[in-house]
């Protein structure tokens, strides 16, 4: 169970610390590149409020996010762990190459702004490269989301197993505790029963020298047989001894002498 808990923590950490920042990075690649692309198209269409530096800044941000997906990095949003999957790494390497080409064409179009407008050959190549690396970045994002979904499924199954295991362990402990308490109750009942049944006459008994009555703890005098019955498990069956028989009934039991 300890191994299952440790693996559960590993999966949770992997999803939150590793994959989530990578998905954010792949989304930022698309967002920054798309923003740079749209701003550049507006700029060459006559919008003088946008500068080339602003466009290049967004493209450079896209390159930075693609690079940290390969090499790792850190920004105010958190720490980015490098991609481990060879296939995804290859896609991001191609994305970086294409974004750099996209950046070069951006500068080239700006320098030949009069002949690189919408619909020209260089514009079509520009859009094609943009769409190509955007789709690759989106593919990596989908692969990461699929990996998270797979790990999440494992995580949920593991959590379900841990819950069942904990319930089973708790039930097992309750059964053991119940059995122990039941056995202890039986032992206590046996002890109480034995204690109730055993009555011991001990110590000094105040007894009358004449009538042989015994004084109890309350100061009352009781017949000796009554006292013994009350303070022990003994019972009396009345009879008459030979000496008393001769004394009480001499005509029936004559006194014999040897």
SERO-4910 file (N, C-alpha, C, O; in steps of 0.05 Angstrom, whole numbers):
BEGIN
 pado doro    nc1    nc2    nc3   cac1   cac2   cac3    cc1    cc2    cc3    oc1    oc2    oc3
  Unk    A     17    -24      0      0      0      0     17     25      0     10     45    -12
  Unk    A     40     24     14     58     47     15     69     53    -13     71     76    -21
  Unk    A     75     32    -29     84     36    -56     62     49    -73     68     66    -90
  Unk    A     37     40    -69     15     51    -84     11     81    -78      6     97    -96
  Unk    A     14     88    -53     12    116    -45     34    132    -57     29    154    -68
  Unk    A     59    122    -57     82    136    -68     78    140    -99     84    161   -109
  Unk    A     68    119   -112     64    121   -141     41    140   -147     42    155   -167
  Unk    A     21    142   -130     -1    161   -133     10    189   -131      2    206   -147
  Unk    A     27    194   -111     39    221   -109     56    228   -134     56    250   -143
  Unk    A     70    207   -144     87    211   -168     70    219   -192     77    238   -206
  Unk    A     48    206   -196     30    212   -218     19    240   -215     18    256   -235
  Unk    A     10    247   -191     -1    273   -186     19    295   -191     13    316   -204
  Unk    A     43    291   -182     64    311   -186     72    313   -216     76    335   -226
  Unk    A     72    290   -229     79    290   -257     59    306   -273     66    321   -292
  Unk    A     33    302   -267     12    317   -282     13    347   -276     10    363   -294
  Unk    A     17    354   -251     16    382   -243     42    397   -249     41    420   -259
  Unk    A     64    385   -242     90    399   -245    103    396   -272    118    414   -280
  Unk    A     98    374   -286    111    369   -312     94    377   -336    101    393   -352
  Unk    A     71    364   -338     55    366   -362     40    393   -364     38    404   -386
  Unk    A     29    402   -342     13    427   -344     29    451   -354     19    465   -372
  Unk    A     54    456   -344     70    478   -356     76    473   -385     78    493   -401
  Unk    A     81    448   -393     87    443   -421     63    448   -439     66    459   -461
  Unk    A     39    441   -430     15    448   -445     12    478   -447      5    489   -469
  Unk    A     16    492   -425     15    521   -426     35    533   -446     29    552   -461
  Unk    A     59    521   -447     80    531   -465     72    527   -494     75    544   -511
  Unk    A     60    503   -500     52    498   -528     29    517   -536     27    525   -560
  Unk    A     12    524   -517    -10    543   -523      2    571   -527     -7    586   -544
  Unk    A     22    578   -511     35    604   -513     49    607   -540     50    629   -552
  Unk    A     61    586   -550     74    586   -577     54    595   -598     59    613   -614
  Unk    A     30    582   -597     10    589   -617     -1    617   -613     -6    632   -632
  Unk    A     -5    625   -587    -16    651   -582      3    673   -590     -5    693   -603
  Unk    A     28    671   -582     48    692   -588     52    694   -618     53    716   -629
  Unk    A     55    671   -632     60    671   -661     36    683   -676     39    698   -694
  Unk    A     12    675   -667    -12    685   -680    -15    715   -676    -22    729   -695
  Unk    A     -9    724   -652    -10    753   -647     10    768   -664      3    789   -676
  Unk    A     35    758   -666     55    771   -683     47    771   -712     50    791   -726
  Unk    A     35    748   -721     26    746   -749      4    766   -755      5    780   -775
  Unk    A    -16    768   -738    -38    786   -742    -29    816   -741    -37    832   -758
  Unk    A    -12    822   -722     -2    849   -720     15    857   -744     13    880   -754
  Unk    A     30    839   -754     47    845   -778     29    850   -802     34    869   -818
  Unk    A      9    833   -806    -10    837   -828    -24    864   -826    -28    877   -847
  Unk    A    -31    872   -802    -44    898   -798    -24    921   -804    -31    942   -815
  Unk    A      1    917   -796     22    937   -799     27    942   -829     28    965   -838
  Unk    A     31    920   -845     37    924   -873     12    933   -889     14    942   -912
  Unk    A    -11    931   -875    -36    941   -888    -40    970   -882    -60    982   -892
  Unk    A    -23    983   -866    -24   1011   -862    -29   1020   -834    -31   1044   -829
  Unk    A    -30   1002   -814    -34   1009   -786     -8   1019   -775     10   1002   -769
  Unk    A     -5   1045   -771     20   1056   -762     24   1055   -732     44   1063   -721
  Unk    A      3   1046   -717      5   1044   -688     21   1020   -679     28   1017   -656
  Unk    A     27   1002   -698     42    977   -692     69    980   -704     73    988   -727
  Unk    A     90    973   -688    117    974   -697    128    946   -702    117    926   -692
  Unk    A    150    945   -718    162    919   -723    173    906   -698    172    882   -694
  Unk    A    184    923   -680    195    912   -655    173    898   -638    179    877   -626
  Unk    A    149    909   -638    127    895   -624    121    868   -636    116    849   -622
  Unk    A    121    867   -663    115    842   -676    137    822   -670    132    799   -664
  Unk    A    162    831   -672    185    813   -667    185    803   -638    194    781   -632
  Unk    A    176    820   -620    176    812   -592    157    788   -588    164    769   -573
  Unk    A    134    788   -601    116    765   -598    128    740   -611    125    718   -601
  Unk    A    141    743   -634    154    720   -647    176    709   -629    179    684   -627
  Unk    A    192    727   -617    213    718   -599    202    703   -575    214    684   -566
  Unk    A    179    712   -565    166    698   -542    158    670   -551    161    651   -535
  Unk    A    148    667   -575    141    641   -585    165    623   -586    164    599   -579
  Unk    A    187    634   -596    213    618   -597    221    610   -569    230    588   -565
  Unk    A    219    629   -550    228    623   -522    211    600   -510    223    581   -498
  Unk    A    185    600   -514    168    579   -503    175    552   -516    175    531   -503
  Unk    A    181    552   -542    188    527   -556    215    517   -546    219    493   -543
  Unk    A    233    535   -540    260    527   -531    258    515   -503    272    495   -497
  Unk    A    242    527   -485    241    516   -457    227    489   -457    231    473   -439
  Unk    A    211    483   -478    199    457   -480    220    435   -485    217    412   -478
  Unk    A    242    444   -498    264    425   -503    285    425   -481    294    404   -473
  Unk    A    292    449   -471    314    451   -452    305    457   -424    322    455   -405
  Unk    A    280    463   -419    271    471   -393    276    500   -388    293    512   -402
  Unk    A    263    511   -369    267    540   -363    248    549   -341    232    533   -331
  Unk    A    249    574   -335    233    585   -314    225    613   -321    240    629   -331
  Unk    A    200    620   -314    190    647   -317    170    652   -294    166    634   -278
  Unk    A    159    676   -292    141    682   -270    117    662   -267    106    659   -246
  Unk    A    110    649   -289     88    630   -288     96    603   -275     78    588   -267
  Unk    A    122    597   -273    130    572   -261    154    560   -275    167    573   -291
  Unk    A    160    535   -268    184    521   -278    174    502   -300    154    488   -297
  Unk    A    188    502   -322    182    484   -345    202    462   -346    227    467   -348
  Unk    A    193    437   -345    210    413   -347    212    405   -376    192    405   -390
  Unk    A    236    398   -385    240    391   -414    222    367   -421    217    349   -405
  Unk    A    214    366   -446    200    343   -457    217    319   -457    241    320   -462
  Unk    A    205    296   -451    221    271   -450    214    253   -474    231    237   -483
  Unk    A    190    257   -485    182    240   -508    197    248   -533    196    271   -541
  Unk    A    211    228   -546    227    235   -570    210    246   -593    218    264   -607
  Unk    A    186    235   -597    169    245   -618    160    273   -614    161    289   -633
  Unk    A    153    280   -590    145    308   -584    168    327   -586    166    350   -596
  Unk    A    192    318   -578    216    335   -579    222    341   -609    229    363   -616
  Unk    A    219    321   -626    225    325   -654    206    346   -666    214    363   -682
  Unk    A    180    344   -659    161    363   -669    168    392   -660    166    410   -676
  Unk    A    176    395   -634    182    422   -625    208    432   -638    210    456   -643
  Unk    A    227    415   -643    251    423   -657    244    434   -685    255    455   -694
  Unk    A    225    421   -698    216    430   -724    201    457   -722    203    474   -739
  Unk    A    186    459   -700    171    484   -695    191    507   -692    186    528   -703
  Unk    A    212    503   -677    232    524   -673    245    532   -700    248    556   -706
  Unk    A    252    512   -716    263    518   -742    244    535   -759    252    554   -773
  Unk    A    219    527   -759    199    541   -776    193    569   -765    188    587   -781
  Unk    A    193    572   -739    188    599   -728    211    618   -735    207    641   -741
  Unk    A    236    607   -734    258    624   -742    256    632   -772    263    654   -779
  Unk    A    247    613   -789    243    620   -817    220    640   -819    222    659   -835
  Unk    A    200    637   -803    177    656   -803    187    683   -795    179    704   -806
  Unk    A    206    684   -775    217    709   -766    233    723   -789    231    747   -793
  Unk    A    249    707   -803    266    717   -825    248    729   -847    253    750   -858
  Unk    A    226    715   -853    208    724   -874    194    750   -865    189    767   -882
  Unk    A    188    751   -840    176    776   -829    194    800   -835    184    821   -844
  Unk    A    220    797   -829    238    819   -834    241    825   -864    241    848   -872
  Unk    A    242    803   -880    244    806   -909    220    821   -920    222    838   -937
  Unk    A    196    814   -910    171    827   -920    171    856   -912    161    873   -927
  Unk    A    181    861   -888    181    889   -878    200    906   -896    194    929   -902
  Unk    A    222    894   -903    242    909   -919    232    913   -948    240    932   -961
  Unk    A    214    895   -957    203    898   -985    173    901   -983    157    888   -997
  Unk    A    165    919   -964    137    922   -958    119    929   -982     96    923   -983
  Unk    A    131    943  -1001    115    951  -1024    108    928  -1043     88    930  -1057
  Unk    A    124    907  -1042    120    885  -1061    113    859  -1046    114    837  -1059
  Unk    A    108    860  -1020    102    835  -1005     75    837   -991     72    826   -969
  Unk    A     57    849  -1004     31    852   -992     14    827   -992     24    805  -1000
  Unk    A    -11    829   -984    -29    807   -983    -33    795  -1011    -39    810  -1030
  Unk    A    -31    768  -1013    -36    754  -1038    -11    749  -1054    -11    734  -1073
  Unk    A     12    761  -1047     37    757  -1061     48    729  -1054     39    716  -1036
  Unk    A     67    720  -1070     79    694  -1066     92    692  -1038     90    672  -1025
  Unk    A    107    713  -1030    120    712  -1004     99    712   -982    104    701   -960
  Unk    A     77    725   -986     55    725   -966     44    697   -963     38    689   -941
  Unk    A     40    684   -986     29    657   -985     48    637   -971     40    620   -956
  Unk    A     75    641   -977     95    624   -963     95    630   -933     97    612   -916
  Unk    A     92    656   -927     91    665   -899     68    652   -884     72    641   -861
  Unk    A     45    652   -896     21    640   -883     24    610   -881     15    598   -861
  Unk    A     36    597   -902     39    568   -901     58    559   -879     52    540   -865
  Unk    A     80    573   -875     99    566   -854     85    570   -826     87    554   -808
  Unk    A     71    593   -824     57    598   -799     37    576   -792     37    565   -770
  Unk    A     21    568   -812      1    547   -807     14    520   -801      4    504   -786
  Unk    A     38    515   -813     51    490   -809     62    487   -781     56    467   -768
  Unk    A     76    507   -770     87    505   -743     65    508   -722     67    497   -700
  Unk    A     43    522   -729     21    524   -710      8    497   -706      0    490   -684
  Unk    A      4    482   -728     -8    456   -727     10    436   -711      0    419   -696
  Unk    A     36    439   -715     55    421   -701     54    427   -671     54    409   -655
  Unk    A     53    452   -664     51    460   -636     25    450   -624     23    441   -601
  Unk    A      4    452   -640    -22    443   -631    -22    412   -628    -35    402   -610
  Unk    A     -8    398   -646     -6    369   -644      8    361   -618     -1    343   -604
  Unk    A     30    375   -611     44    369   -586     25    375   -562     25    359   -542
  Unk    A     10    396   -563     -9    402   -542    -29    380   -538    -35    372   -516
  Unk    A    -39    370   -561    -59    348   -559    -46    322   -548    -59    307   -533
  Unk    A    -21    317   -556     -7    293   -546     -3    296   -516     -6    276   -501
  Unk    A      4    319   -506      8    323   -478    -19    320   -463    -20    308   -441
  Unk    A    -40    331   -474    -66    328   -462    -75    298   -461    -87    289   -441
  Unk    A    -68    284   -482    -74    255   -482    -58    240   -461    -69    222   -448
  Unk    A    -33    248   -458    -16    235   -437    -27    241   -409    -28    224   -392
  Unk    A    -36    266   -405    -48    273   -379    -73    258   -374    -78    248   -352
  Unk    A    -90    255   -395   -115    240   -393   -109    211   -385   -123    199   -369
  Unk    A    -88    199   -398    -81    172   -392    -71    169   -363    -79    151   -349
  Unk    A    -53    188   -355    -43    187   -327    -65    193   -307    -66    182   -285
  Unk    A    -84    210   -315   -107    217   -297   -124    192   -293   -134    187   -271
  Unk    A   -127    176   -314   -143    151   -312   -129    132   -293   -141    120   -276
  Unk    A   -102    130   -296    -87    113   -277    -89    124   -249    -92    109   -230
  Unk    A    -87    150   -247    -88    163   -220   -115    157   -207   -116    151   -183
  Unk    A   -136    159   -222   -163    154   -210   -166    125   -202   -177    119   -181
  Unk    A   -156    107   -220   -158     79   -213   -142     72   -188   -150     57   -171
  Unk    A   -118     85   -186   -101     81   -163   -115     92   -137   -114     80   -116
  Unk    A   -127    116   -140   -141    127   -118   -164    110   -109   -169    106    -85
  Unk    A   -179     98   -128   -201     80   -122   -190     56   -107   -202     47    -87
  Unk    A   -167     45   -117   -155     22   -103   -147     29    -75   -152     13    -56
  Unk    A   -135     52    -71   -127     61    -44   -151     64    -26   -150     57     -2
  Unk    A   -172     76    -37   -196     79    -20   -208     52    -12   -215     48     12
  Unk    A   -209     33    -31   -219      7    -25   -201     -7     -5   -210    -20     14
  Unk    A   -174     -4     -9   -155    -16     10   -158     -5     38   -156    -19     57
  Unk    A   -161     22     39   -164     34     66   -190     25     79   -190     20    103
  Unk    A   -212     23     63   -237     14     75   -234    -15     85   -243    -22    107
  Unk    A   -221    -32     68   -217    -59     76   -200    -61    101   -205    -77    119
  Unk    A   -179    -45    102   -161    -45    125   -176    -36    150   -173    -48    172
  Unk    A   -193    -15    147   -208     -5    169   -228    -26    179   -232    -31    203
  Unk    A   -241    -40    159   -260    -61    166   -246    -84    181   -256    -95    200
  Unk    A   -222    -91    171   -207   -113    183   -200   -106    212   -202   -122    230
  Unk    A   -190    -81    216   -183    -72    243   -208    -71    261   -206    -78    285
  Unk    A   -230    -63    250   -255    -62    266   -263    -90    274   -272    -95    297
  Unk    A   -260   -109    256   -267   -137    262   -249   -148    284   -258   -161    303
  Unk    A   -223   -142    281   -204   -151    302   -211   -138    329   -211   -151    350
  Unk    A   -216   -112    328   -223    -97    353   -249   -108    365   -251   -111    389
  Unk    A   -269   -113    348   -294   -124    358   -290   -152    370   -301   -157    391
  Unk    A   -274   -169    357   -269   -195    368   -254   -194    394   -260   -208    413
  Unk    A   -235   -175    396   -220   -171    421   -239   -162    443   -238   -173    465
  Unk    A   -256   -142    437   -274   -132    457   -294   -153    466   -301   -155    489
  Unk    A   -303   -169    446   -322   -191    453   -310   -211    471   -322   -220    490
  Unk    A   -285   -219    464   -270   -238    481   -265   -227    509   -267   -241    529
  Unk    A   -257   -201    509   -252   -188    535   -277   -187    552   -277   -191    576
  Unk    A   -300   -182    539   -325   -181    553   -332   -208    565   -343   -211    587
  Unk    A   -326   -229    548   -331   -257    559   -314   -263    583   -323   -274    603
  Unk    A   -288   -254    581   -270   -259    604   -280   -244    629   -280   -254    651
  Unk    A   -288   -219    625   -298   -203    647   -323   -215    659   -326   -215    683
  Unk    A   -341   -225    641   -365   -237    651   -359   -262    667   -371   -268    688
  Unk    A   -339   -278    657   -331   -302    672   -320   -295    699   -326   -308    719
  Unk    A   -303   -274    699   -291   -266    725   -313   -256    744   -313   -263    768
  Unk    A   -332   -240    733   -353   -230    751   -370   -253    761   -378   -253    784
  Unk    A   -376   -272    743   -393   -295    752   -378   -311    773   -390   -319    793
  Unk    A   -352   -315    769   -337   -330    789   -335   -314    815   -337   -326    837
  Unk    A   -332   -288    813   -331   -271    837   -358   -272    852   -358   -272    876
  Unk    A   -380   -272    836   -406   -272    849   -412   -299    862   -425   -301    883
  Unk    A   -402   -320    850   -407   -347    860   -390   -355    884   -398   -370    902
  Unk    A   -366   -343    885   -347   -351    906   -351   -332    930   -346   -308    928
  Unk    A   -360   -342    952   -363   -327    977   -346   -341    998   -351   -365   1004
  Unk    A   -328   -327   1009   -309   -340   1027   -314   -329   1055   -316   -305   1060
  Unk    A   -316   -348   1074   -317   -341   1103   -289   -339   1113   -274   -359   1114
  Unk    A   -282   -316   1122   -255   -313   1132   -254   -293   1155   -273   -278   1159
  Unk    A   -232   -293   1169   -229   -275   1192   -243   -286   1217   -249   -309   1219
  Unk    A   -246   -268   1237   -259   -276   1262   -289   -273   1260   -299   -252   1251
  Unk    A   -304   -294   1269   -333   -293   1269   -343   -291   1298   -337   -308   1314
  Unk    A   -357   -269   1304   -368   -267   1332   -391   -286   1336   -412   -283   1323
  Unk    A   -388   -306   1353   -408   -327   1357   -415   -328   1386   -398   -326   1404
  Unk    A   -441   -332   1391   -450   -334   1419   -440   -360   1431   -443   -382   1419
  Unk    A   -429   -358   1455   -419   -382   1469   -441   -400   1478   -436   -424   1485
  Unk    A   -465   -389   1479   -487   -406   1490   -504   -417   1467   -506   -442   1464
  Unk    A   -516   -399   1451   -535   -409   1431   -522   -413   1404   -534   -424   1385
  Unk    A   -497   -405   1401   -481   -408   1377   -491   -391   1353   -484   -396   1330
  Unk    A   -506   -369   1359   -513   -351   1338   -489   -334   1330   -471   -330   1346
  Unk    A   -489   -324   1306   -466   -308   1296   -476   -280   1290   -498   -276   1279
  Unk    A   -460   -260   1298   -467   -233   1293   -456   -224   1266   -433   -227   1260
  Unk    A   -475   -212   1249   -466   -203   1223   -455   -174   1224   -452   -163   1246
  Unk    A   -449   -163   1200   -437   -136   1199   -456   -114   1208   -446    -93   1216
  Unk    A   -482   -119   1207   -501    -99   1216   -508   -101   1246   -523    -85   1257
  Unk    A   -496   -121   1259   -500   -124   1288   -522   -143   1295   -528   -146   1319
  Unk    A   -534   -155   1275   -556   -174   1280   -545   -202   1285   -524   -210   1274
  Unk    A   -558   -216   1303   -550   -244   1309   -567   -263   1293   -591   -262   1292
  Unk    A   -553   -281   1279   -566   -300   1261   -559   -328   1269   -538   -334   1280
  Unk    A   -578   -346   1263   -572   -374   1266   -547   -381   1249   -544   -370   1227
  Unk    A   -531   -398   1259   -506   -404   1245   -511   -414   1217   -495   -407   1199
  Unk    A   -532   -430   1213   -537   -441   1187   -546   -419   1168   -540   -419   1144
  Unk    A   -562   -399   1178   -571   -377   1162   -548   -360   1153   -546   -351   1130
  Unk    A   -529   -355   1172   -505   -339   1165   -488   -352   1144   -479   -339   1125
  Unk    A   -484   -378   1147   -467   -392   1127   -480   -392   1100   -467   -389   1080
  Unk    A   -507   -396   1099   -521   -396   1073   -518   -369   1059   -514   -367   1035
  Unk    A   -520   -347   1076   -518   -320   1064   -490   -313   1055   -487   -296   1037
  Unk    A   -470   -326   1067   -443   -318   1061   -427   -340   1047   -402   -338   1046
  Unk    A   -440   -359   1036   -426   -380   1021   -447   -393   1002   -470   -385   1001
  Unk    A   -437   -412    988   -455   -427    970   -465   -453    983   -477   -470    970
  Unk    A   -459   -456   1008   -467   -481   1022   -497   -481   1027   -509   -459   1031
  Unk    A   -509   -504   1028   -537   -508   1034   -539   -529   1056   -522   -547   1058
  Unk    A   -560   -527   1072   -563   -546   1095   -586   -565   1089   -606   -558   1078
  Unk    A   -582   -590   1097   -604   -610   1098   -605   -619   1128   -586   -630   1138
  Unk    A   -628   -615   1140   -630   -620   1169   -634   -649   1175   -650   -663   1162
  Unk    A   -620   -658   1194   -623   -685   1205   -618   -684   1236   -619   -662   1248
  Unk    A   -613   -706   1248   -608   -707   1277   -586   -727   1283   -586   -750   1272
  Unk    A   -567   -719   1300   -544   -737   1305   -552   -757   1327   -573   -754   1340
  Unk    A   -537   -779   1330   -544   -800   1349   -545   -789   1378   -563   -798   1393
  Unk    A   -527   -771   1386   -528   -761   1413   -554   -746   1419   -566   -750   1440
  Unk    A   -561   -728   1399   -586   -713   1403   -610   -732   1402   -630   -727   1415
  Unk    A   -609   -752   1385   -631   -771   1384   -636   -784   1410   -659   -786   1419
  Unk    A   -615   -794   1424   -618   -807   1450   -628   -787   1471   -643   -795   1489
  Unk    A   -618   -762   1468   -626   -742   1488   -655   -733   1485   -670   -730   1505
  Unk    A   -663   -730   1460   -691   -721   1454   -711   -743   1454   -734   -740   1463
  Unk    A   -703   -766   1445   -722   -788   1443   -710   -813   1456   -703   -832   1442
  Unk    A   -708   -813   1483   -695   -836   1496   -711   -862   1493   -700   -884   1494
  Unk    A   -738   -858   1491   -755   -882   1488   -752   -896   1462   -756   -920   1459
  Unk    A   -743   -880   1442   -739   -892   1415   -710   -900   1411   -704   -921   1399
  Unk    A   -693   -882   1421   -664   -887   1417   -652   -891   1445   -641   -872   1456
  Unk    A   -653   -916   1456   -641   -920   1483   -611   -916   1481   -598   -921   1461
  Unk    A   -601   -907   1503   -572   -902   1505   -557   -928   1508   -561   -943   1528
  Unk    A   -539   -933   1490   -523   -957   1492   -496   -951   1503   -483   -931   1497
  Unk    A   -488   -969   1520   -461   -966   1531   -445   -990   1524   -455  -1012   1522
  Unk    A   -420   -986   1520   -402  -1007   1512   -387  -1018   1536   -371  -1036   1534
***
